[in-house]
Amino acid sequence: MDVPASPLGPDALPAPLRALAARGLPRRYPKGMLLIQEGDQGDTLFIIVSGRVKAFSSDDRNREIVYGIYGPGDYFGEMSLDGGPRSASVMTLEPTRAVVITRVTLLAHIAANPEFALELLSRVIHRARVATRSARSMALLDVYGRVVQLLDSLAEPQADGTRLIAERLTHADIANRVGCSREMVSRLLKGLERGGYIEPVGKSIRMRRKLPSNW
């Protein structure tokens, strides 16, 4: 069960979400808590203030595919606001603070702030594009190509000319996001490390030079 949190400061959220968050109910959730179950009916949207969650699907053999990792300033749950079932499960990856918004509250906010409808539509379009790219890569790219695409999408340029993936990624995390085994990811990353393309930096990954197109 979620535990009520103390009021959340509006400065913790991007401007478009502050007024909406003020209408919602702050909550705290522990690590590993399932916030949304795929297939369930739901009419709530969650705005993340701190912490991280993953959106995923799994089968009866506990095989998992991760659709995305979301952090502060992101929100999720909007796909079920049309009255349909939840399209994915969502679980906290670490202790998380969020604001819960019901469908009724969201509609009232849009009525008072029509410009927010564009923000919501833009977010839905962005996630649809991400899903399309993911489906395309799963169909057309081999495992190495999918790993490279994921690493490239997460890497941020640094002053020294390298790129850094600051997000904490285990080999299992990468495997779940590209649809392969953890062992395959471990072999690929070890090879790239031996080749001088990447290096671990604490819990981060530094990309020292452009990854080869084939491996």
C-alpha positions, -999 to +999 in steps of 0.1 A: +000+000+000+012+035-008+021+058+021+010+094+020+038+118+015+044+153+028+033+181+004+056+183-026+071+217-036+060+229-071+096+239-080+105+202-082+085+199-115+087+214-150+064+244-154+037+227-175+031+202-147+032+224-117-004+235-118-017+200-125+004+185-097-012+211-073-045+194-080-033+159-072-025+137-042+012+133-032+024+098-025+056+079-016+063+045-029+091+020-019+115+004-043+100-026-061+063-016-058+040-023-087+021+008-094+003-003-125-006-039-136-009-045-174-045-053-184-061-037-154-086-009-157-074+024-144-081+061-145-051+077-128-020+094-141+012+096-121+036+125-121+071+116-109+087+141-085+117+119-075+129+084-081+126+062-112+101+037-125+101+012-154+073+004-178+074-032-189+056-064-199+064-099-187+052-134-194+045-164-172+081-175-174+092-141-160+108-130-193+106-092-195+107-065-220+112-029-208+095-001-228+111+028-209+126+041-177+111+073-164+123+098-138+115+132-122+094+154-145+080+124-164+045+111-161+028+078-170-006+062-170-021+086-196-027+057-221-056+043-200-074+077-196-096+067-226-112+041-204-092+011-219-070-014-200-035-005-189-011-012-218+019-020-196+030-026-160+049+000-141+072-007-111+094+016-090+132+010-094+140+030-063+120+049-036+098+072-056+077+103-049+048+109-072+016+129-075-015+109-084-040+126-108-075+111-115-091+113-149-118+137-135-090+160-122-071+159-154-102+168-175-109+197-151-073+209-155-075+208-193-108+227-192-091+254-172-058+252-191-066+241-227-029+245-236-021+214-215-040+193-240-011+200-264+015+190-238-004+157-232-008+150-270+029+158-276+039+133-249+016+106-264+030+112-299+066+110-285+060+077-269+043+064-300+074+073-320+096+056-294+074+024-296+076+025-334+114+028-334+116+000-309+094-023-330+115-014-360+148-023-343+134-055-330+123-066-365+152-052-385+183-050-363+204-079-348+212-079-311+244-059-315+226-033-335+199-030-309+225-026-281+243+001-300+211+020-307+202+019-270+236+030-259+237+058-284+203+070-274+213+073-237+248+088-241+254+125-234+284+144-249+311+154-225+337+182-225+365+158-232+349+145-264+336+113-250+300+105-242+287+093-209+257+071-200+249+083-165+218+061-161+226+031-139+223+001-163+230-035-154+235-061-181+201-074-173+186-040-177+201-037-212+189-072-221+154-064-211+153-032-231+167-048-263+150-082-261+179-106-256+198-126-229+219-111-202+247-134-213+247-120-248+248-084-235+277-093-212+297-108-241+291-078-264+300-052-237+331-071-227+342-071-263+336-034-267+355-027-235+385-048-247+384-029-280+387+004-262+352+016-273+337+018-238+348+018-202+329+014-169+330+045-147+315+035-114+279+027-123+281+047-155+294+038-190+318+061-208+318+057-246+353+067-257+347+066-294+320+059-319+308+023-317+315+001-348+285-006-370+292-043-368+307-066-342 
